[in-house]
Amino acid sequence: MNGDEQLLRGRVYGRDHDDQYPGPLPHRTYAALTGGPLDGLLLDITGWRTEEVDDGAALSTELSRWPGGRALYEPRPGEPRTPGPGVLCRFHYCGDAP
């Protein structure tokens, strides 16, 4: 694991590395991002409806194939989900978009 990967691991997408609490909060719900440029980050999905979780997410990042583009993540069909706060599910990398 290189320095950039270590910096990202366990952090929440959209929070700065120097935030007072860059990691997950106990009362929030997250999807763990696996693979691709945002591997190891958590995405805050608190309040998302089941349909929204099923759709996945297109996340802005300078680390995608197109700088300023989006990394695409989605859940795998049939993969288990854990209800309640904490990590609910995993979103797997499925490509990039400009």
Order of alpha helices (4+ residues) and beta strands (2+ residues): alpha-beta-beta-alpha-beta-beta-beta
